[in-house]
């Protein structure tokens, strides 16, 4: 019987289009996007194999039986791999890790692969006796991998729904619903029409809209424009030493705003930290030029947060150890981003080392005391002050008296003791509060 393969042919065009868009519009360094590309590629291969199995069955009397057996065996294996990768995609989309799930899913896939190999010799799942396609006694095991994977996806969506964005939930739910619907229609309503892979093509198209265009694409664009702006201004610079002063402040501020926009509770954080750092630098005797340089560098101290998933950065509850490790990684990400921007002297130590501690218990390098660059030590104090006085999802800003006690408590532990004394004097004088009020007022005017 000749199957209707029109739906499979339509799905081929959809998969090829999706792969083309992914290759041309997305930076494939982001792991979630890479997993999605693998999923679409496997679905494309599955649709091709589905067509070939239909042809070999329809023309079984003209083809060697081995073709039927091999095409169907590979088809079932690729179909199971599609579901395996779909599970990986759902977990990766929210950076969720489960060693138990990895073991169980791999074990189910491995068991099914073993059964398919055994079927070649035994026909326990399917066979072509007398050139007629027949189900074996264990044919129901063909649904072992799909059913298991769909159950896993459904359980993850239900149990971890707060970690998913709305569009991710919609697309993943549609994957489950359309997979079940396609199978039911093909089995009970239209047995001579190949529907499964067309249904999958619809669901992965919806998934495409749930993919986030990686923020570092925008960052790369801004970084390149920053470099072009620097080079343009260098042509008109009179003296080499004035290069950093001619750096476009607007571009740096745009970068800082891009960083703060990642976290809905830290609007204006980078600008405030930069202002506190500048006033502290002036207070310890720095000249105006060096203090301005530090201000510009401090604006970019959290640039690495561009590489942290929104679901982790804006998580309202307590972070897991893995999520906290991801947050800590923003220092190294920021360092690597700024490494190739030579016209911001001193910016990389600030980005990398502003979470180091005086006692050596910080990250990422465990530096201690004067091993920590002075710029980073200044920004560390300013960053901590703004973190304590800013509103968070789980609390309001802390009162001045409490903040002062924290700096006294962690003087010589987390913070440079000499810088801490100077900063406390600024806190007592009310200078920091005035800077904060001015920054908040400026933010409100922009809004």
Secondary structure as GFF3:
##gff-version 3
##sequence-region A 1 447
A	DSSP	alpha_helix	6	25	.	.	.	ID=ss1
A	DSSP	alpha_helix	31	58	.	.	.	ID=ss2
A	DSSP	three_ten_helix	60	62	.	.	.	ID=ss3
A	DSSP	alpha_helix	65	93	.	.	.	ID=ss4
A	DSSP	alpha_helix	99	122	.	.	.	ID=ss5
A	DSSP	beta_strand	126	129	.	.	.	ID=ss6
A	DSSP	beta_strand	132	135	.	.	.	ID=ss7
A	DSSP	three_ten_helix	139	143	.	.	.	ID=ss8
A	DSSP	alpha_helix	144	159	.	.	.	ID=ss9
A	DSSP	three_ten_helix	161	163	.	.	.	ID=ss10
A	DSSP	alpha_helix	166	184	.	.	.	ID=ss11
A	DSSP	pi_helix	185	189	.	.	.	ID=ss12
A	DSSP	alpha_helix	196	210	.	.	.	ID=ss13
A	DSSP	alpha_helix	215	234	.	.	.	ID=ss14
A	DSSP	three_ten_helix	240	242	.	.	.	ID=ss15
A	DSSP	three_ten_helix	244	246	.	.	.	ID=ss16
A	DSSP	alpha_helix	249	261	.	.	.	ID=ss17
A	DSSP	alpha_helix	269	283	.	.	.	ID=ss18
A	DSSP	alpha_helix	288	299	.	.	.	ID=ss19
A	DSSP	three_ten_helix	303	307	.	.	.	ID=ss20
A	DSSP	alpha_helix	310	313	.	.	.	ID=ss21
A	DSSP	alpha_helix	321	328	.	.	.	ID=ss22
A	DSSP	alpha_helix	330	338	.	.	.	ID=ss23
A	DSSP	alpha_helix	347	353	.	.	.	ID=ss24
A	DSSP	three_ten_helix	369	371	.	.	.	ID=ss25
A	DSSP	alpha_helix	374	389	.	.	.	ID=ss26
A	DSSP	alpha_helix	400	409	.	.	.	ID=ss27
A	DSSP	alpha_helix	417	429	.	.	.	ID=ss28
A	DSSP	alpha_helix	431	446	.	.	.	ID=ss29
###
